[in-house]
Amino acid sequence: MKKIYSTLGIIGLASLIVGGILSLAQTVILIVSFSCMTLGVVGYGYELHKHHKNGVYQNKLSSRGFTAWVLGLILCVFYILLYFYSSYLEPIIRLFDPLSANLSGEPATQWFVYGCLYTFSILVFGIKFLFKYRGNSYQQIRTLSVMFFQFIFAFFLPEIMARLHGDIPYYDFKNIWPLNYYQFEGWRVKQFVSSGGLGIGLLLFSVLSIFVISPILTYKFGKRWYCSWVCGCGALAETAGDTFRHLSDKSVKAWKLERWLIHVVLGFAILMTVAVVYSYLRSDYSKYLIRRQDFLWFILAVNGLLLFYLLKIKKSFLAKDARNGILLFGILLGGFVCYGLIAEPKHLFLLQSETLRKSYSFMIGSMFSGVVGTGFYPIFGSRVWCRFGCPMAAILGMQQKLFSKFKITTNGGQCISCGNCSTYCEMGIDVKSYAQRGENIVRSSCVGCGICSAVCPRGVLRLENDSPSGKLKNPLFMTGNTYSLNTDVLNKK
């Protein structure tokens, strides 16, 4: 039966491509192809998981076999065509004209087609995921959540809003800076302001999301509120990428690379955004409600407060290399801001802001998040972008580690060292080593997906929201025949 369903899915995909090339009946081809792909994915998922069997290392697709490499190549080629050579996709894009016309009132673009395919993948593979973890209520709720946010807030509502309000700035209502790296570019801010009350409201909501809403939600729930319940990138990784989650690199070398690379991307995003905003603000209030100097003073104040908070108050939470990196970046940003306040140069970072923006857009926005982040699912696992490149994940990760109530508690006495938790951690965390020591798992990279707890046969792991105090300390625990006591816990009054 699995072969039949696989063939049905391939027929659906092939009919979409062939129908576009031959310019066949658009509506009929869309219905037939999406129906076949849906039946193929859902049916295959049912046959695969109806007896709770995985066999991920025996399958050529999920064990970096020939099929995996072919799929990875196809995905990479698709993303390259989408970003840089969309004219080659024109026959397929035209197939989506009727659907686009009914939603937004406009002809389809490559981004509309991408949004359709992206949302469709999350929905159908989400059904497969729901069946696989049908006995786990937490997995059911968070999967339904990402399916809802992707379909309603990332796909359906933006199209309807475009039809009702014309050229209002929209794309994905659940994306906020720095993941949406162009949120505060001049053309977009101008669109917000010129769109009246609704546009200004969306702009203010974006600012509040960064400084108020996001920190509050992360304090209460950890970064999982976004990365596992809302984010479209996470949604695709959890649903369509679930087959490849065990392929994430668990080595110490990968962890060190992750720590530096993701924060370098975040630093790049901050510098690029500051330079872009500086480039279109003026020294008076003729265009916007804030002046260039006001903006620079704000950045300088935030930079100073964060340095004091991270290097003084939360010093014990950070390793020496992390503290040095934060200090270096803070001095670099503060120095350029002071230079801008004193000299008022044309380009804040000595380079044109447009150069920085295009560099970030190409290297991070296109190649890293798209071609590498999704195209390499079958080779490097499903969360390559989230783990190594997403600046939003970097910010939420720091908040999670520094002041969030979220943690994963462990019962070391029950651990049998089966390794399921580490195997299926898509973020490359060696969960088993924490479980064996009975140590709470408080990692910046943890997205709180809960799969480690779901696959544990002994109930060792538990996702909890509790007081942030003492979350890095080991509780009393027992491993094997060695009884180990944490004196800090014993002596705590």
C-alpha positions in Angstrom: 0.0 0.0 0.0 2.8 2.4 0.8 4.1 2.1 -2.8 0.6 2.8 -4.1 0.3 6.0 -2.0 3.9 7.0 -3.0 3.0 6.6 -6.6 -0.2 8.6 -6.2 1.7 11.5 -4.6 4.3 11.5 -7.4 1.5 11.5 -10.0 0.0 14.6 -8.3 3.3 16.5 -8.3 4.0 15.4 -11.9 0.5 16.5 -13.1 1.2 20.0 -11.6 4.4 20.3 -13.6 3.2 18.8 -16.8 -0.2 20.7 -16.6 1.7 24.0 -16.3 4.1 23.2 -19.2 1.2 22.2 -21.5 -1.1 25.0 -20.3 -3.9 22.6 -19.5 -7.1 23.6 -17.7 -5.9 25.5 -14.6 -8.6 24.7 -12.1 -8.9 21.0 -13.0 -5.1 20.5 -12.9 -4.9 22.2 -9.5 -7.7 20.1 -8.0 -6.4 16.8 -9.4 -2.8 17.4 -8.5 -3.4 18.7 -4.9 -5.9 15.9 -4.3 -3.5 13.2 -5.5 -0.7 14.7 -3.4 -2.9 14.9 -0.3 -4.1 11.3 -0.6 -0.5 10.2 -1.3 1.0 11.9 1.8 -1.8 11.1 4.2 -2.2 7.5 3.0 1.5 6.9 3.2 1.7 8.3 6.7 -1.2 6.1 7.8 0.4 3.0 6.5 3.8 4.0 7.9 2.7 4.8 11.4 -0.4 2.7 12.0 1.7 0.2 14.0 4.0 2.8 15.6 7.0 1.7 13.6 9.5 4.2 12.4 12.5 2.4 10.8 14.2 5.7 10.0 17.6 4.2 9.6 16.4 1.5 7.2 14.8 3.9 4.8 16.8 5.3 2.0 15.0 8.6 2.2 15.5 9.2 6.0 19.1 7.8 6.2 20.9 9.9 3.7 20.5 7.3 0.9 20.3 7.9 -2.8 16.7 9.0 -2.6 17.5 11.6 0.0 20.3 13.2 -2.1 18.0 13.3 -5.1 15.2 15.0 -3.1 17.7 17.4 -1.6 19.0 18.4 -5.1 15.4 18.9 -6.3 14.6 21.1 -3.4 17.8 23.2 -3.8 17.1 23.6 -7.5 13.5 24.7 -6.8 14.6 27.4 -4.3 17.3 28.7 -6.7 14.7 29.0 -9.5 12.2 30.6 -7.1 14.6 33.3 -5.9 16.7 34.0 -8.9 15.2 32.5 -12.1 11.5 32.6 -11.5 10.8 33.0 -15.3 11.5 29.3 -15.6 8.6 28.6 -13.3 6.2 30.8 -15.2 4.1 27.9 -16.7 3.5 26.6 -13.3 2.8 30.0 -11.8 0.1 30.6 -14.4 -1.7 27.5 -13.1 -2.4 29.4 -9.9 -4.0 32.4 -11.5 -7.6 31.4 -10.8 -6.9 30.7 -7.1 -4.9 34.0 -6.7 -7.7 35.9 -8.5 -10.3 34.6 -6.1 -8.3 35.4 -3.0 -6.4 38.7 -3.7 -7.9 39.7 -7.0 -4.5 39.7 -8.6 -2.6 37.3 -11.0 -0.4 34.8 -9.3 3.3 35.5 -8.6 6.1 33.2 -7.7 5.6 34.2 -4.1 1.9 33.3 -4.2 2.8 29.9 -5.6 5.5 29.4 -3.0 3.0 30.4 -0.3 0.5 27.9 -1.6 3.0 25.0 -1.8 4.5 25.9 1.6 1.1 26.0 3.3 -0.1 22.9 1.6 3.0 21.0 2.7 2.5 22.1 6.4 -1.2 21.1 6.3 -0.9 17.6 4.7 2.3 16.6 6.5 0.7 18.0 9.6 -2.1 15.5 9.3 0.6 12.8 8.9 2.3 14.1 12.1 -1.0 14.2 14.0 -1.5 10.5 13.2 2.0 9.6 14.1 1.7 11.2 17.6 -2.0 10.5 18.0 -1.6 9.5 21.7 0.2 12.7 22.8 -2.0 15.7 23.5 0.8 18.2 23.5 2.0 17.2 20.0 -1.6 17.4 18.8 -2.2 20.9 20.2 1.1 22.4 19.0 0.8 20.8 15.5 -2.8 22.2 15.1 -1.5 25.5 16.3 1.2 25.8 13.6 -1.2 24.6 10.9 -3.7 27.3 12.0 -1.2 30.1 12.1 0.4 29.2 8.8 -2.9 28.9 6.9 -4.8 31.8 8.5 -2.1 34.4 9.4 0.6 33.6 6.9 -1.5 32.7 3.8 -5.2 33.4 3.9 -5.5 36.7 5.8 -2.7 38.5 3.9 -4.3 37.7 0.5 -7.8 38.8 1.7 -6.3 42.0 3.2 -4.6 42.8 -0.1 -8.0 42.4 -1.8 -9.8 44.7 0.7 -7.1 47.3 1.4 -5.0 47.4 -1.8 -1.3 48.0 -1.4 -1.1 47.7 2.4 2.3 46.3 3.7 1.7 42.7 4.4 3.3 39.3 3.8 3.0 37.3 7.0 1.3 38.7 10.0 3.2 36.4 12.4 6.6 37.4 11.2 8.4 40.0 13.2 11.9 41.5 13.1 14.6 40.2 12.8 13.2 37.1 11.1 11.4 39.6 8.8 14.6 41.5 8.2 13.0 44.1 5.9 10.3 45.1 8.4 11.9 48.6 9.0 13.2 49.4 5.6 12.2 52.9 4.2 9.8 51.7 1.5 8.0 49.4 4.0 7.7 52.0 6.7 6.4 54.5 4.1 3.8 51.9 3.2 2.8 51.5 6.8 2.5 55.2 7.4 0.6 56.0 4.1 -1.9 53.2 4.8 -3.6 55.2 7.6 -4.7 53.8 10.9 -4.4 50.2 10.0 -0.9 50.5 8.6 0.3 52.5 11.6 -1.3 50.0 13.9 0.6 47.1 12.2 3.8 49.1 12.5 3.3 49.7 16.2 2.3 46.1 16.8 5.6 45.1 15.2 7.6 47.3 17.5 5.6 46.1 20.6 6.2 42.5 19.5 10.0 43.0 19.7 10.2 44.8 23.0 7.1 43.8 24.9 5.0 40.9 23.6 7.8 38.6 22.7 9.8 38.9 26.0 6.6 38.4 28.0 5.5 35.2 26.1 9.1 33.9 26.2 9.2 34.5 30.0 6.0 32.5 30.5 6.4 29.7 27.9 10.0 29.8 26.6 10.8 30.2 22.9 8.5 27.4 22.0 5.6 29.9 21.9 7.0 31.0 18.6 9.4 28.4 17.3 7.1 25.4 17.9 3.6 26.9 18.0 3.6 29.8 15.5 6.6 30.1 13.2 6.2 29.0 9.6 9.8 27.9 9.4 9.4 25.7 12.5 6.0 24.5 11.2 7.6 23.2 8.0 10.5 21.6 9.9 8.1 19.9 12.3 5.7 18.6 9.7 7.3 18.1 6.3 10.8 17.8 7.9 9.8 15.3 10.7 11.1 12.4 8.6 14.6 13.9 8.9 14.7 15.2 12.4 17.1 12.5 13.6 19.8 13.6 11.1 20.8 16.7 13.1 24.5 16.7 14.1 24.9 16.1 17.9 28.6 16.6 18.0 30.4 19.2 20.2 31.9 20.7 17.1 28.5 21.3 15.6 27.3 22.9 18.9 30.3 25.3 18.9 29.6 26.3 15.3 26.0 26.8 16.1 26.7 29.1 19.1 28.9 31.4 17.0 27.2 31.3 13.6 23.6 32.1 14.8 24.8 35.0 16.9 27.0 36.4 14.1 23.8 36.3 11.9 21.9 38.2 14.6 24.7 40.8 14.9 24.7 41.2 11.1 20.9 41.7 11.2 21.2 44.3 13.9 23.9 46.3 12.2 22.1 46.1 8.8 18.8 47.3 10.3 20.4 50.2 12.2 22.3 51.3 9.0 19.1 51.1 6.9 16.9 53.1 9.3 19.7 55.7 9.8 19.9 56.1 6.0 16.3 57.4 5.5 15.8 59.3 8.8 16.6 63.0 8.8 17.8 65.5 11.3 14.4 67.1 11.6 10.8 66.0 11.9 9.9 66.7 8.3 9.4 63.1 7.2 8.9 61.0 10.4 8.0 61.3 14.0 11.6 60.7 15.1 14.8 62.3 14.0 18.0 60.5 13.1 19.6 61.7 16.4 16.6 60.4 18.4 17.0 57.0 16.8 20.8 56.8 17.5 20.3 57.8 21.2 17.7 55.1 21.5 20.0 52.5 20.0 22.8 53.7 22.3 20.6 53.4 25.4 19.3 49.9 24.5 22.9 48.8 23.8 24.1 50.1 27.2 21.3 48.5 29.1 21.7 45.2 27.4 25.5 45.2 28.1 24.9 46.0 31.8 22.2 43.3 32.0 24.2 40.6 30.3 27.7 41.2 31.6 26.8 42.3 35.1 23.4 40.9 36.2 23.4 37.6 34.2 27.2 37.1 34.0 27.0 33.6 35.6 24.6 32.4 32.8 27.2 33.1 30.1 30.5 31.4 29.2 33.6 33.4 28.9 33.7 33.4 25.1 30.0 34.5 25.1 30.8 37.4 27.4 33.7 38.4 25.2 31.6 38.2 22.1 28.9 40.3 23.6 31.3 42.9 24.8 33.0 43.1 21.4 29.8 43.6 19.5 28.5 46.1 22.1 31.7 48.2 21.7 31.4 48.0 17.9 27.8 49.0 17.8 28.2 51.7 20.4 31.3 53.1 18.7 29.6 53.5 15.3 26.5 55.0 17.0 28.6 57.6 18.7 30.4 58.3 15.4 27.0 58.9 13.9 25.9 61.3 16.6 29.1 63.3 16.4 29.9 63.4 12.7 26.5 62.6 11.1 28.1 60.7 8.2 26.1 59.8 5.1 26.7 56.0 5.8 26.8 55.0 9.4 29.0 51.9 9.0 31.2 53.3 6.2 29.3 51.1 3.7 26.1 52.0 1.9 23.1 50.7 3.8 21.8 49.2 0.5 25.0 47.2 0.2 24.5 45.7 3.7 20.8 45.0 3.0 21.4 43.3 -0.3 24.3 41.2 1.2 22.0 40.1 4.1 19.1 39.4 1.7 21.2 37.2 -0.6 23.4 35.4 2.0 20.8 35.0 4.8 17.4 35.6 3.4 17.8 33.5 0.3 20.7 31.1 0.4 20.8 30.2 4.1 17.1 30.2 5.1 15.9 28.9 1.7 18.4 26.9 -0.3 20.4 25.5 2.7 17.8 25.7 5.4 15.1 23.7 3.5 16.9 22.2 0.6 19.2 20.2 2.9 16.5 18.7 5.1 17.2 15.2 3.8 21.0 15.6 4.5 21.5 17.7 7.6 18.1 17.5 9.3 15.0 19.7 9.5 16.2 22.5 11.7 19.4 23.7 10.0 18.1 27.2 9.6 16.5 27.4 13.0 19.6 26.1 14.7 22.4 27.8 12.9 21.0 30.9 11.2 17.7 32.3 12.4 18.2 35.6 14.2 14.7 35.4 15.8 15.7 32.0 17.3 18.9 33.6 18.7 17.0 36.4 20.4 14.3 34.1 21.8 17.0 31.6 22.9 18.9 34.2 24.9 15.6 35.3 26.6 14.7 31.7 27.3 18.0 30.9 29.0 18.3 34.2 30.9 14.9 34.7 32.4 12.3 32.3 31.1 10.2 30.0 33.3 10.5 27.2 30.8 12.7 24.2 31.4 12.8 20.4 30.8 13.2 18.5 34.0 14.6 15.1 34.2 14.4 12.0 36.4 17.8 10.4 36.1 16.9 7.4 38.2 14.4 6.3 35.5 16.8 6.7 32.5 17.7 3.5 30.8 20.1 5.2 28.3 18.1 4.1 25.2 19.1 7.3 23.4 15.7 8.0 21.8 15.7 11.5 23.2 19.0 12.5 21.7 18.3 10.7 18.4 15.1 12.6 17.7 16.2 16.0 19.0 16.2 18.1 15.8 18.2 20.9 17.5 21.2 18.6 18.1 21.0 18.5 21.9 22.5 15.4 23.6 19.4 15.1 25.8 20.5 11.7 27.1 23.5 13.1 28.8 21.3 15.5 30.8 18.9 12.8 31.6 21.6 10.5 32.9 22.8 13.2 35.3 19.3 14.2 36.3 20.1 17.7 35.2 17.4 20.2 34.0 17.7 21.0 30.3 18.1 24.8 29.9 19.5 25.4 26.4 19.1 28.4 24.2 18.6 26.3 21.2 15.8 24.1 22.6 12.5 24.9 20.8 10.4 23.0 23.3 8.9 20.7 20.6 8.6 18.0 23.3 9.5 15.1 21.0 12.3 14.0 23.4 9.6 13.5 26.0 7.2 11.9 23.6 9.7 9.2 22.5 11.0 8.4 26.0 9.7 5.0 27.1 10.2 5.7 30.8 8.7 9.2 31.3 12.1 10.7 32.2 11.6 14.1 30.6 9.0 16.6 31.5 8.3 20.1 29.9 7.6 22.6 32.7 6.9 26.3 33.3 8.2 27.1 36.8 10.1 29.7 38.7 13.2 30.9 36.8 15.3 30.8 40.0 17.5 27.8 40.3 16.7 26.3 37.0 20.3 25.8 36.1 21.0 23.8 39.3 20.7 20.1 39.4 17.9 18.7 41.6 18.4 15.7 43.9 18.9 12.8 41.5 19.9 9.1 41.4 21.7 7.5 38.5 22.6 3.8 38.4 24.0 2.7 41.7 25.5 6.2 42.4 23.5 8.4 44.7 24.5 12.1 44.1 23.3 15.0 46.1 23.3 18.6 45.1 24.4 20.5 48.2 23.0 23.8 46.9 19.5 22.2 47.0 20.1 20.6 50.4 21.3 23.8 52.0 18.7 26.1 50.4 16.6 27.6 53.2 
